Amino acid sequence: MEKISFVSEGGDKIELYVLEETRISGINYILVTESDDENEDAEVYILKDTSKSTEADAIYEFVEDDSELDAVAKVFSELLEDVEFR
């Protein structure tokens, strides 16, 4: 499982583990979790790449729009049949 590091707007370093990634309508989405233990129940989050093609680093934001979140969660649940979204 790939570990990636983020820096929050407040400057805090956050490390998350990528479970899956997909591209929908030209937007990259990643499904991440805080735990690298696949047997542990852990929160999962969906983030989308909001960076411009000219930016050197990717900028990801949590998906907060309920309609977008439901649609992307459905895609991820099909890709990873054993992941349950709540």
PyMOL Python script that loads the backbone (N, CA, C, O; Angstrom):
from pymol import cmd

cmd.read_pdbstr("""\
ATOM      1  N   MET A   1       0.852  -1.163   0.000  1.00  0.00           N
ATOM      2  CA  MET A   1       0.000   0.000   0.000  1.00  0.00           C
ATOM      3  C   MET A   1       0.908   1.240   0.000  1.00  0.00           C
ATOM      4  O   MET A   1       1.812   1.356   0.828  1.00  0.00           O
ATOM      5  N   GLU A   2       0.664   2.132  -0.908  1.00  0.00           N
ATOM      6  CA  GLU A   2       1.486   3.333  -1.031  1.00  0.00           C
ATOM      7  C   GLU A   2       1.128   4.350   0.049  1.00  0.00           C
ATOM      8  O   GLU A   2      -0.050   4.620   0.283  1.00  0.00           O
ATOM      9  N   LYS A   3       2.137   4.912   0.705  1.00  0.00           N
ATOM     10  CA  LYS A   3       1.926   5.957   1.703  1.00  0.00           C
ATOM     11  C   LYS A   3       2.251   7.289   1.061  1.00  0.00           C
ATOM     12  O   LYS A   3       3.290   7.444   0.419  1.00  0.00           O
ATOM     13  N   ILE A   4       1.359   8.249   1.236  1.00  0.00           N
ATOM     14  CA  ILE A   4       1.601   9.586   0.708  1.00  0.00           C
ATOM     15  C   ILE A   4       1.482  10.593   1.841  1.00  0.00           C
ATOM     16  O   ILE A   4       0.751  10.381   2.809  1.00  0.00           O
ATOM     17  N   SER A   5       2.204  11.678   1.706  1.00  0.00           N
ATOM     18  CA  SER A   5       2.199  12.726   2.723  1.00  0.00           C
ATOM     19  C   SER A   5       1.542  13.979   2.164  1.00  0.00           C
ATOM     20  O   SER A   5       1.757  14.363   1.014  1.00  0.00           O
ATOM     21  N   PHE A   6       0.749  14.594   3.001  1.00  0.00           N
ATOM     22  CA  PHE A   6       0.085  15.844   2.652  1.00  0.00           C
ATOM     23  C   PHE A   6       0.490  16.892   3.671  1.00  0.00           C
ATOM     24  O   PHE A   6       0.867  16.570   4.798  1.00  0.00           O
ATOM     25  N   VAL A   7       0.407  18.138   3.266  1.00  0.00           N
ATOM     26  CA  VAL A   7       0.584  19.247   4.194  1.00  0.00           C
ATOM     27  C   VAL A   7      -0.732  20.006   4.199  1.00  0.00           C
ATOM     28  O   VAL A   7      -1.188  20.485   3.161  1.00  0.00           O
ATOM     29  N   SER A   8      -1.345  20.113   5.382  1.00  0.00           N
ATOM     30  CA  SER A   8      -2.625  20.800   5.495  1.00  0.00           C
ATOM     31  C   SER A   8      -2.428  22.303   5.327  1.00  0.00           C
ATOM     32  O   SER A   8      -1.301  22.798   5.335  1.00  0.00           O
ATOM     33  N   GLU A   9      -3.526  23.012   5.177  1.00  0.00           N
ATOM     34  CA  GLU A   9      -3.445  24.464   5.047  1.00  0.00           C
ATOM     35  C   GLU A   9      -2.810  25.079   6.288  1.00  0.00           C
ATOM     36  O   GLU A   9      -2.203  26.147   6.211  1.00  0.00           O
ATOM     37  N   GLY A  10      -2.944  24.415   7.427  1.00  0.00           N
ATOM     38  CA  GLY A  10      -2.345  24.888   8.668  1.00  0.00           C
ATOM     39  C   GLY A  10      -0.879  24.506   8.814  1.00  0.00           C
ATOM     40  O   GLY A  10      -0.242  24.881   9.799  1.00  0.00           O
ATOM     41  N   GLY A  11      -0.328  23.760   7.843  1.00  0.00           N
ATOM     42  CA  GLY A  11       1.075  23.377   7.869  1.00  0.00           C
ATOM     43  C   GLY A  11       1.357  22.036   8.523  1.00  0.00           C
ATOM     44  O   GLY A  11       2.516  21.638   8.636  1.00  0.00           O
ATOM     45  N   ASP A  12       0.305  21.322   8.962  1.00  0.00           N
ATOM     46  CA  ASP A  12       0.492  20.014   9.582  1.00  0.00           C
ATOM     47  C   ASP A  12       0.743  18.953   8.518  1.00  0.00           C
ATOM     48  O   ASP A  12       0.145  18.985   7.443  1.00  0.00           O
ATOM     49  N   LYS A  13       1.633  18.013   8.828  1.00  0.00           N
ATOM     50  CA  LYS A  13       1.916  16.902   7.917  1.00  0.00           C
ATOM     51  C   LYS A  13       0.949  15.764   8.224  1.00  0.00           C
ATOM     52  O   LYS A  13       0.801  15.359   9.377  1.00  0.00           O
ATOM     53  N   ILE A  14       0.296  15.256   7.190  1.00  0.00           N
ATOM     54  CA  ILE A  14      -0.668  14.167   7.308  1.00  0.00           C
ATOM     55  C   ILE A  14      -0.195  13.031   6.412  1.00  0.00           C
ATOM     56  O   ILE A  14       0.097  13.246   5.235  1.00  0.00           O
ATOM     57  N   GLU A  15      -0.119  11.821   6.963  1.00  0.00           N
ATOM     58  CA  GLU A  15       0.266  10.663   6.162  1.00  0.00           C
ATOM     59  C   GLU A  15      -0.947   9.752   5.997  1.00  0.00           C
ATOM     60  O   GLU A  15      -1.597   9.375   6.972  1.00  0.00           O
ATOM     61  N   LEU A  16      -1.236   9.408   4.749  1.00  0.00           N
ATOM     62  CA  LEU A  16      -2.370   8.549   4.419  1.00  0.00           C
ATOM     63  C   LEU A  16      -1.888   7.446   3.490  1.00  0.00           C
ATOM     64  O   LEU A  16      -0.854   7.569   2.833  1.00  0.00           O
ATOM     65  N   TYR A  17      -2.661   6.365   3.451  1.00  0.00           N
ATOM     66  CA  TYR A  17      -2.336   5.214   2.618  1.00  0.00           C
ATOM     67  C   TYR A  17      -3.376   5.101   1.502  1.00  0.00           C
ATOM     68  O   TYR A  17      -4.580   5.142   1.753  1.00  0.00           O
ATOM     69  N   VAL A  18      -2.896   4.960   0.282  1.00  0.00           N
ATOM     70  CA  VAL A  18      -3.766   4.899  -0.890  1.00  0.00           C
ATOM     71  C   VAL A  18      -4.284   3.476  -1.065  1.00  0.00           C
ATOM     72  O   VAL A  18      -3.508   2.533  -1.219  1.00  0.00           O
ATOM     73  N   LEU A  19      -5.605   3.339  -1.040  1.00  0.00           N
ATOM     74  CA  LEU A  19      -6.243   2.050  -1.268  1.00  0.00           C
ATOM     75  C   LEU A  19      -6.520   1.827  -2.747  1.00  0.00           C
ATOM     76  O   LEU A  19      -6.374   0.714  -3.254  1.00  0.00           O
ATOM     77  N   GLU A  20      -6.922   2.897  -3.441  1.00  0.00           N
ATOM     78  CA  GLU A  20      -7.283   2.790  -4.859  1.00  0.00           C
ATOM     79  C   GLU A  20      -7.301   4.192  -5.442  1.00  0.00           C
ATOM     80  O   GLU A  20      -7.402   5.182  -4.717  1.00  0.00           O
ATOM     81  N   GLU A  21      -7.200   4.261  -6.761  1.00  0.00           N
ATOM     82  CA  GLU A  21      -7.342   5.534  -7.456  1.00  0.00           C
ATOM     83  C   GLU A  21      -8.107   5.320  -8.745  1.00  0.00           C
ATOM     84  O   GLU A  21      -8.105   4.229  -9.314  1.00  0.00           O
ATOM     85  N   THR A  22      -8.761   6.379  -9.196  1.00  0.00           N
ATOM     86  CA  THR A  22      -9.526   6.300 -10.436  1.00  0.00           C
ATOM     87  C   THR A  22      -9.603   7.690 -11.054  1.00  0.00           C
ATOM     88  O   THR A  22      -9.297   8.694 -10.412  1.00  0.00           O
ATOM     89  N   ARG A  23     -10.016   7.722 -12.306  1.00  0.00           N
ATOM     90  CA  ARG A  23     -10.186   8.990 -13.027  1.00  0.00           C
ATOM     91  C   ARG A  23     -11.604   9.008 -13.579  1.00  0.00           C
ATOM     92  O   ARG A  23     -12.012   8.093 -14.293  1.00  0.00           O
ATOM     93  N   ILE A  24     -12.349  10.054 -13.244  1.00  0.00           N
ATOM     94  CA  ILE A  24     -13.734  10.189 -13.689  1.00  0.00           C
ATOM     95  C   ILE A  24     -13.898  11.583 -14.295  1.00  0.00           C
ATOM     96  O   ILE A  24     -13.604  12.589 -13.650  1.00  0.00           O
ATOM     97  N   SER A  25     -14.360  11.629 -15.518  1.00  0.00           N
ATOM     98  CA  SER A  25     -14.585  12.894 -16.226  1.00  0.00           C
ATOM     99  C   SER A  25     -13.361  13.806 -16.172  1.00  0.00           C
ATOM    100  O   SER A  25     -13.489  15.019 -16.002  1.00  0.00           O
ATOM    101  N   GLY A  26     -12.179  13.215 -16.317  1.00  0.00           N
ATOM    102  CA  GLY A  26     -10.956  13.993 -16.353  1.00  0.00           C
ATOM    103  C   GLY A  26     -10.414  14.426 -14.996  1.00  0.00           C
ATOM    104  O   GLY A  26      -9.443  15.180 -14.931  1.00  0.00           O
ATOM    105  N   ILE A  27     -11.027  13.959 -13.915  1.00  0.00           N
ATOM    106  CA  ILE A  27     -10.580  14.318 -12.562  1.00  0.00           C
ATOM    107  C   ILE A  27     -10.050  13.069 -11.871  1.00  0.00           C
ATOM    108  O   ILE A  27     -10.701  12.024 -11.881  1.00  0.00           O
ATOM    109  N   ASN A  28      -8.867  13.179 -11.272  1.00  0.00           N
ATOM    110  CA  ASN A  28      -8.283  12.068 -10.530  1.00  0.00           C
ATOM    111  C   ASN A  28      -8.814  12.058  -9.101  1.00  0.00           C
ATOM    112  O   ASN A  28      -8.858  13.089  -8.430  1.00  0.00           O
ATOM    113  N   TYR A  29      -9.218  10.871  -8.650  1.00  0.00           N
ATOM    114  CA  TYR A  29      -9.702  10.670  -7.287  1.00  0.00           C
ATOM    115  C   TYR A  29      -8.866   9.570  -6.641  1.00  0.00           C
ATOM    116  O   TYR A  29      -8.453   8.620  -7.306  1.00  0.00           O
ATOM    117  N   ILE A  30      -8.620   9.710  -5.329  1.00  0.00           N
ATOM    118  CA  ILE A  30      -7.942   8.650  -4.595  1.00  0.00           C
ATOM    119  C   ILE A  30      -8.763   8.296  -3.356  1.00  0.00           C
ATOM    120  O   ILE A  30      -9.386   9.152  -2.726  1.00  0.00           O
ATOM    121  N   LEU A  31      -8.741   7.027  -3.039  1.00  0.00           N
ATOM    122  CA  LEU A  31      -9.378   6.508  -1.839  1.00  0.00           C
ATOM    123  C   LEU A  31      -8.253   6.237  -0.856  1.00  0.00           C
ATOM    124  O   LEU A  31      -7.358   5.441  -1.137  1.00  0.00           O
ATOM    125  N   VAL A  32      -8.294   6.897   0.297  1.00  0.00           N
ATOM    126  CA  VAL A  32      -7.198   6.798   1.257  1.00  0.00           C
ATOM    127  C   VAL A  32      -7.718   6.428   2.641  1.00  0.00           C
ATOM    128  O   VAL A  32      -8.905   6.557   2.941  1.00  0.00           O
ATOM    129  N   THR A  33      -6.784   5.962   3.478  1.00  0.00           N
ATOM    130  CA  THR A  33      -7.088   5.639   4.864  1.00  0.00           C
ATOM    131  C   THR A  33      -5.895   6.033   5.725  1.00  0.00           C
ATOM    132  O   THR A  33      -4.792   6.233   5.218  1.00  0.00           O
ATOM    133  N   GLU A  34      -6.125   6.143   7.029  1.00  0.00           N
ATOM    134  CA  GLU A  34      -5.050   6.513   7.955  1.00  0.00           C
ATOM    135  C   GLU A  34      -4.240   5.300   8.403  1.00  0.00           C
ATOM    136  O   GLU A  34      -3.152   5.466   8.955  1.00  0.00           O
ATOM    137  N   SER A  35      -4.743   4.084   8.179  1.00  0.00           N
ATOM    138  CA  SER A  35      -4.096   2.877   8.672  1.00  0.00           C
ATOM    139  C   SER A  35      -3.557   2.038   7.521  1.00  0.00           C
ATOM    140  O   SER A  35      -4.175   1.938   6.462  1.00  0.00           O
ATOM    141  N   ASP A  36      -2.387   1.436   7.753  1.00  0.00           N
ATOM    142  CA  ASP A  36      -1.830   0.535   6.736  1.00  0.00           C
ATOM    143  C   ASP A  36      -2.186  -0.920   7.026  1.00  0.00           C
ATOM    144  O   ASP A  36      -1.751  -1.814   6.301  1.00  0.00           O
ATOM    145  N   ASP A  37      -2.963  -1.169   8.066  1.00  0.00           N
ATOM    146  CA  ASP A  37      -3.393  -2.518   8.439  1.00  0.00           C
ATOM    147  C   ASP A  37      -4.723  -2.816   7.757  1.00  0.00           C
ATOM    148  O   ASP A  37      -5.761  -2.281   8.146  1.00  0.00           O
ATOM    149  N   GLU A  38      -4.684  -3.678   6.731  1.00  0.00           N
ATOM    150  CA  GLU A  38      -5.891  -3.974   5.955  1.00  0.00           C
ATOM    151  C   GLU A  38      -6.945  -4.723   6.763  1.00  0.00           C
ATOM    152  O   GLU A  38      -8.110  -4.756   6.367  1.00  0.00           O
ATOM    153  N   ASN A  39      -6.559  -5.326   7.889  1.00  0.00           N
ATOM    154  CA  ASN A  39      -7.504  -6.071   8.715  1.00  0.00           C
ATOM    155  C   ASN A  39      -8.178  -5.196   9.765  1.00  0.00           C
ATOM    156  O   ASN A  39      -9.100  -5.644  10.447  1.00  0.00           O
ATOM    157  N   GLU A  40      -7.732  -3.973   9.898  1.00  0.00           N
ATOM    158  CA  GLU A  40      -8.267  -3.046  10.889  1.00  0.00           C
ATOM    159  C   GLU A  40      -9.393  -2.218  10.280  1.00  0.00           C
ATOM    160  O   GLU A  40      -9.283  -1.755   9.145  1.00  0.00           O
ATOM    161  N   ASP A  41     -10.480  -2.032  11.035  1.00  0.00           N
ATOM    162  CA  ASP A  41     -11.527  -1.120  10.586  1.00  0.00           C
ATOM    163  C   ASP A  41     -10.987   0.299  10.714  1.00  0.00           C
ATOM    164  O   ASP A  41     -10.552   0.711  11.789  1.00  0.00           O
ATOM    165  N   ALA A  42     -11.017   1.031   9.632  1.00  0.00           N
ATOM    166  CA  ALA A  42     -10.484   2.388   9.638  1.00  0.00           C
ATOM    167  C   ALA A  42     -11.349   3.276   8.760  1.00  0.00           C
ATOM    168  O   ALA A  42     -12.025   2.808   7.844  1.00  0.00           O
ATOM    169  N   GLU A  43     -11.312   4.542   9.055  1.00  0.00           N
ATOM    170  CA  GLU A  43     -12.012   5.516   8.232  1.00  0.00           C
ATOM    171  C   GLU A  43     -11.350   5.579   6.855  1.00  0.00           C
ATOM    172  O   GLU A  43     -10.129   5.472   6.735  1.00  0.00           O
ATOM    173  N   VAL A  44     -12.164   5.753   5.832  1.00  0.00           N
ATOM    174  CA  VAL A  44     -11.630   5.972   4.493  1.00  0.00           C
ATOM    175  C   VAL A  44     -12.135   7.327   4.009  1.00  0.00           C
ATOM    176  O   VAL A  44     -13.210   7.789   4.393  1.00  0.00           O
ATOM    177  N   TYR A  45     -11.336   7.938   3.164  1.00  0.00           N
ATOM    178  CA  TYR A  45     -11.664   9.262   2.645  1.00  0.00           C
ATOM    179  C   TYR A  45     -11.470   9.266   1.142  1.00  0.00           C
ATOM    180  O   TYR A  45     -10.619   8.551   0.612  1.00  0.00           O
ATOM    181  N   ILE A  46     -12.258  10.069   0.466  1.00  0.00           N
ATOM    182  CA  ILE A  46     -12.102  10.247  -0.972  1.00  0.00           C
ATOM    183  C   ILE A  46     -11.606  11.672  -1.187  1.00  0.00           C
ATOM    184  O   ILE A  46     -12.205  12.642  -0.723  1.00  0.00           O
ATOM    185  N   LEU A  47     -10.491  11.764  -1.908  1.00  0.00           N
ATOM    186  CA  LEU A  47      -9.911  13.061  -2.228  1.00  0.00           C
ATOM    187  C   LEU A  47      -9.865  13.219  -3.731  1.00  0.00           C
ATOM    188  O   LEU A  47      -9.757  12.239  -4.468  1.00  0.00           O
ATOM    189  N   LYS A  48      -9.948  14.469  -4.183  1.00  0.00           N
ATOM    190  CA  LYS A  48      -9.847  14.712  -5.624  1.00  0.00           C
ATOM    191  C   LYS A  48      -8.711  15.686  -5.891  1.00  0.00           C
ATOM    192  O   LYS A  48      -8.425  16.579  -5.093  1.00  0.00           O
ATOM    193  N   ASP A  49      -8.080  15.488  -7.028  1.00  0.00           N
ATOM    194  CA  ASP A  49      -6.960  16.317  -7.458  1.00  0.00           C
ATOM    195  C   ASP A  49      -7.528  17.610  -8.035  1.00  0.00           C
ATOM    196  O   ASP A  49      -8.231  17.595  -9.045  1.00  0.00           O
ATOM    197  N   THR A  50      -7.217  18.723  -7.381  1.00  0.00           N
ATOM    198  CA  THR A  50      -7.709  20.026  -7.838  1.00  0.00           C
ATOM    199  C   THR A  50      -6.592  20.887  -8.414  1.00  0.00           C
ATOM    200  O   THR A  50      -6.794  22.068  -8.698  1.00  0.00           O
ATOM    201  N   SER A  51      -5.406  20.291  -8.588  1.00  0.00           N
ATOM    202  CA  SER A  51      -4.269  21.067  -9.093  1.00  0.00           C
ATOM    203  C   SER A  51      -4.398  21.316 -10.589  1.00  0.00           C
ATOM    204  O   SER A  51      -5.059  20.577 -11.319  1.00  0.00           O
ATOM    205  N   LYS A  52      -3.747  22.373 -11.006  1.00  0.00           N
ATOM    206  CA  LYS A  52      -3.687  22.693 -12.426  1.00  0.00           C
ATOM    207  C   LYS A  52      -2.508  21.934 -13.046  1.00  0.00           C
ATOM    208  O   LYS A  52      -1.564  21.570 -12.345  1.00  0.00           O
ATOM    209  N   SER A  53      -2.566  21.702 -14.336  1.00  0.00           N
ATOM    210  CA  SER A  53      -1.513  20.937 -15.007  1.00  0.00           C
ATOM    211  C   SER A  53      -0.158  21.629 -14.936  1.00  0.00           C
ATOM    212  O   SER A  53       0.874  20.983 -15.123  1.00  0.00           O
ATOM    213  N   THR A  54      -0.143  22.925 -14.672  1.00  0.00           N
ATOM    214  CA  THR A  54       1.113  23.672 -14.602  1.00  0.00           C
ATOM    215  C   THR A  54       1.767  23.595 -13.216  1.00  0.00           C
ATOM    216  O   THR A  54       2.911  24.018 -13.053  1.00  0.00           O
ATOM    217  N   GLU A  55       1.057  23.063 -12.222  1.00  0.00           N
ATOM    218  CA  GLU A  55       1.594  22.992 -10.867  1.00  0.00           C
ATOM    219  C   GLU A  55       2.477  21.753 -10.705  1.00  0.00           C
ATOM    220  O   GLU A  55       2.140  20.672 -11.187  1.00  0.00           O
ATOM    221  N   ALA A  56       3.600  21.923 -10.027  1.00  0.00           N
ATOM    222  CA  ALA A  56       4.557  20.826  -9.852  1.00  0.00           C
ATOM    223  C   ALA A  56       4.028  19.755  -8.910  1.00  0.00           C
ATOM    224  O   ALA A  56       4.242  18.565  -9.142  1.00  0.00           O
ATOM    225  N   ASP A  57       3.340  20.167  -7.849  1.00  0.00           N
ATOM    226  CA  ASP A  57       2.806  19.223  -6.869  1.00  0.00           C
ATOM    227  C   ASP A  57       1.297  19.097  -7.024  1.00  0.00           C
ATOM    228  O   ASP A  57       0.601  20.060  -7.350  1.00  0.00           O
ATOM    229  N   ALA A  58       0.816  17.896  -6.784  1.00  0.00           N
ATOM    230  CA  ALA A  58      -0.631  17.674  -6.834  1.00  0.00           C
ATOM    231  C   ALA A  58      -1.279  18.293  -5.609  1.00  0.00           C
ATOM    232  O   ALA A  58      -0.718  18.253  -4.514  1.00  0.00           O
ATOM    233  N   ILE A  59      -2.440  18.855  -5.792  1.00  0.00           N
ATOM    234  CA  ILE A  59      -3.217  19.421  -4.696  1.00  0.00           C
ATOM    235  C   ILE A  59      -4.501  18.610  -4.595  1.00  0.00           C
ATOM    236  O   ILE A  59      -5.296  18.564  -5.533  1.00  0.00           O
ATOM    237  N   TYR A  60      -4.694  17.969  -3.440  1.00  0.00           N
ATOM    238  CA  TYR A  60      -5.878  17.154  -3.221  1.00  0.00           C
ATOM    239  C   TYR A  60      -6.754  17.788  -2.160  1.00  0.00           C
ATOM    240  O   TYR A  60      -6.263  18.351  -1.182  1.00  0.00           O
ATOM    241  N   GLU A  61      -8.060  17.689  -2.368  1.00  0.00           N
ATOM    242  CA  GLU A  61      -9.039  18.175  -1.401  1.00  0.00           C
ATOM    243  C   GLU A  61     -10.022  17.054  -1.103  1.00  0.00           C
ATOM    244  O   GLU A  61     -10.309  16.224  -1.966  1.00  0.00           O
ATOM    245  N   PHE A  62     -10.536  17.034   0.121  1.00  0.00           N
ATOM    246  CA  PHE A  62     -11.562  16.063   0.483  1.00  0.00           C
ATOM    247  C   PHE A  62     -12.822  16.353  -0.323  1.00  0.00           C
ATOM    248  O   PHE A  62     -13.216  17.510  -0.472  1.00  0.00           O
ATOM    249  N   VAL A  63     -13.450  15.307  -0.840  1.00  0.00           N
ATOM    250  CA  VAL A  63     -14.712  15.467  -1.556  1.00  0.00           C
ATOM    251  C   VAL A  63     -15.796  15.674  -0.507  1.00  0.00           C
ATOM    252  O   VAL A  63     -16.011  14.811   0.345  1.00  0.00           O
ATOM    253  N   GLU A  64     -16.474  16.805  -0.564  1.00  0.00           N
ATOM    254  CA  GLU A  64     -17.488  17.141   0.435  1.00  0.00           C
ATOM    255  C   GLU A  64     -18.896  17.224  -0.141  1.00  0.00           C
ATOM    256  O   GLU A  64     -19.875  17.108   0.596  1.00  0.00           O
ATOM    257  N   ASP A  65     -19.008  17.424  -1.453  1.00  0.00           N
ATOM    258  CA  ASP A  65     -20.319  17.486  -2.090  1.00  0.00           C
ATOM    259  C   ASP A  65     -20.955  16.098  -2.042  1.00  0.00           C
ATOM    260  O   ASP A  65     -20.377  15.129  -2.536  1.00  0.00           O
ATOM    261  N   ASP A  66     -22.152  16.003  -1.444  1.00  0.00           N
ATOM    262  CA  ASP A  66     -22.789  14.698  -1.242  1.00  0.00           C
ATOM    263  C   ASP A  66     -23.048  13.941  -2.538  1.00  0.00           C
ATOM    264  O   ASP A  66     -22.844  12.728  -2.586  1.00  0.00           O
ATOM    265  N   SER A  67     -23.487  14.620  -3.579  1.00  0.00           N
ATOM    266  CA  SER A  67     -23.761  13.947  -4.856  1.00  0.00           C
ATOM    267  C   SER A  67     -22.481  13.402  -5.472  1.00  0.00           C
ATOM    268  O   SER A  67     -22.445  12.265  -5.942  1.00  0.00           O
ATOM    269  N   GLU A  68     -21.439  14.209  -5.467  1.00  0.00           N
ATOM    270  CA  GLU A  68     -20.148  13.779  -6.007  1.00  0.00           C
ATOM    271  C   GLU A  68     -19.576  12.641  -5.163  1.00  0.00           C
ATOM    272  O   GLU A  68     -19.050  11.666  -5.700  1.00  0.00           O
ATOM    273  N   LEU A  69     -19.682  12.769  -3.847  1.00  0.00           N
ATOM    274  CA  LEU A  69     -19.170  11.740  -2.947  1.00  0.00           C
ATOM    275  C   LEU A  69     -19.873  10.408  -3.181  1.00  0.00           C
ATOM    276  O   LEU A  69     -19.219   9.366  -3.234  1.00  0.00           O
ATOM    277  N   ASP A  70     -21.192  10.428  -3.320  1.00  0.00           N
ATOM    278  CA  ASP A  70     -21.946   9.194  -3.564  1.00  0.00           C
ATOM    279  C   ASP A  70     -21.551   8.546  -4.887  1.00  0.00           C
ATOM    280  O   ASP A  70     -21.387   7.328  -4.959  1.00  0.00           O
ATOM    281  N   ALA A  71     -21.398   9.353  -5.927  1.00  0.00           N
ATOM    282  CA  ALA A  71     -21.053   8.818  -7.250  1.00  0.00           C
ATOM    283  C   ALA A  71     -19.657   8.203  -7.251  1.00  0.00           C
ATOM    284  O   ALA A  71     -19.459   7.114  -7.790  1.00  0.00           O
ATOM    285  N   VAL A  72     -18.697   8.889  -6.655  1.00  0.00           N
ATOM    286  CA  VAL A  72     -17.325   8.385  -6.641  1.00  0.00           C
ATOM    287  C   VAL A  72     -17.213   7.176  -5.711  1.00  0.00           C
ATOM    288  O   VAL A  72     -16.493   6.225  -6.016  1.00  0.00           O
ATOM    289  N   ALA A  73     -17.921   7.208  -4.580  1.00  0.00           N
ATOM    290  CA  ALA A  73     -17.911   6.069  -3.655  1.00  0.00           C
ATOM    291  C   ALA A  73     -18.448   4.817  -4.340  1.00  0.00           C
ATOM    292  O   ALA A  73     -17.959   3.715  -4.093  1.00  0.00           O
ATOM    293  N   LYS A  74     -19.441   4.981  -5.193  1.00  0.00           N
ATOM    294  CA  LYS A  74     -19.989   3.838  -5.921  1.00  0.00           C
ATOM    295  C   LYS A  74     -18.933   3.231  -6.844  1.00  0.00           C
ATOM    296  O   LYS A  74     -18.823   2.009  -6.941  1.00  0.00           O
ATOM    297  N   VAL A  75     -18.167   4.068  -7.513  1.00  0.00           N
ATOM    298  CA  VAL A  75     -17.098   3.578  -8.396  1.00  0.00           C
ATOM    299  C   VAL A  75     -16.054   2.832  -7.575  1.00  0.00           C
ATOM    300  O   VAL A  75     -15.633   1.738  -7.951  1.00  0.00           O
ATOM    301  N   PHE A  76     -15.633   3.418  -6.457  1.00  0.00           N
ATOM    302  CA  PHE A  76     -14.636   2.755  -5.620  1.00  0.00           C
ATOM    303  C   PHE A  76     -15.164   1.450  -5.028  1.00  0.00           C
ATOM    304  O   PHE A  76     -14.412   0.484  -4.901  1.00  0.00           O
ATOM    305  N   SER A  77     -16.434   1.408  -4.668  1.00  0.00           N
ATOM    306  CA  SER A  77     -16.978   0.167  -4.103  1.00  0.00           C
ATOM    307  C   SER A  77     -17.007  -0.943  -5.144  1.00  0.00           C
ATOM    308  O   SER A  77     -16.884  -2.118  -4.796  1.00  0.00           O
ATOM    309  N   GLU A  78     -17.167  -0.587  -6.421  1.00  0.00           N
ATOM    310  CA  GLU A  78     -17.103  -1.589  -7.481  1.00  0.00           C
ATOM    311  C   GLU A  78     -15.662  -2.046  -7.713  1.00  0.00           C
ATOM    312  O   GLU A  78     -15.423  -3.215  -8.014  1.00  0.00           O
ATOM    313  N   LEU A  79     -14.702  -1.125  -7.574  1.00  0.00           N
ATOM    314  CA  LEU A  79     -13.301  -1.484  -7.753  1.00  0.00           C
ATOM    315  C   LEU A  79     -12.784  -2.342  -6.599  1.00  0.00           C
ATOM    316  O   LEU A  79     -11.967  -3.241  -6.799  1.00  0.00           O
ATOM    317  N   LEU A  80     -13.264  -2.056  -5.401  1.00  0.00           N
ATOM    318  CA  LEU A  80     -12.839  -2.779  -4.198  1.00  0.00           C
ATOM    319  C   LEU A  80     -14.076  -3.357  -3.529  1.00  0.00           C
ATOM    320  O   LEU A  80     -14.681  -2.712  -2.673  1.00  0.00           O
ATOM    321  N   GLU A  81     -14.443  -4.537  -3.905  1.00  0.00           N
ATOM    322  CA  GLU A  81     -15.692  -5.126  -3.431  1.00  0.00           C
ATOM    323  C   GLU A  81     -15.755  -5.297  -1.924  1.00  0.00           C
ATOM    324  O   GLU A  81     -16.850  -5.339  -1.364  1.00  0.00           O
ATOM    325  N   ASP A  82     -14.599  -5.399  -1.237  1.00  0.00           N
ATOM    326  CA  ASP A  82     -14.604  -5.657   0.204  1.00  0.00           C
ATOM    327  C   ASP A  82     -14.577  -4.373   1.041  1.00  0.00           C
ATOM    328  O   ASP A  82     -14.507  -4.458   2.267  1.00  0.00           O
ATOM    329  N   VAL A  83     -14.629  -3.197   0.425  1.00  0.00           N
ATOM    330  CA  VAL A  83     -14.639  -1.944   1.169  1.00  0.00           C
ATOM    331  C   VAL A  83     -16.074  -1.493   1.369  1.00  0.00           C
ATOM    332  O   VAL A  83     -16.850  -1.416   0.416  1.00  0.00           O
ATOM    333  N   GLU A  84     -16.419  -1.196   2.603  1.00  0.00           N
ATOM    334  CA  GLU A  84     -17.773  -0.732   2.914  1.00  0.00           C
ATOM    335  C   GLU A  84     -17.724   0.750   3.236  1.00  0.00           C
ATOM    336  O   GLU A  84     -16.958   1.184   4.096  1.00  0.00           O
ATOM    337  N   PHE A  85     -18.557   1.532   2.534  1.00  0.00           N
ATOM    338  CA  PHE A  85     -18.615   2.976   2.753  1.00  0.00           C
ATOM    339  C   PHE A  85     -19.783   3.288   3.657  1.00  0.00           C
ATOM    340  O   PHE A  85     -20.890   2.789   3.452  1.00  0.00           O
ATOM    341  N   ARG A  86     -19.539   4.114   4.655  1.00  0.00           N
ATOM    342  CA  ARG A  86     -20.617   4.516   5.583  1.00  0.00           C
ATOM    343  C   ARG A  86     -20.808   6.002   5.538  1.00  0.00           C
ATOM    344  O   ARG A  86     -21.664   6.536   6.243  1.00  0.00           O
TER     345      ARG A  86
END
""", "prot")
cmd.dss("prot")
cmd.show_as("cartoon", "prot")
cmd.util.cbc("prot")
cmd.orient("prot")
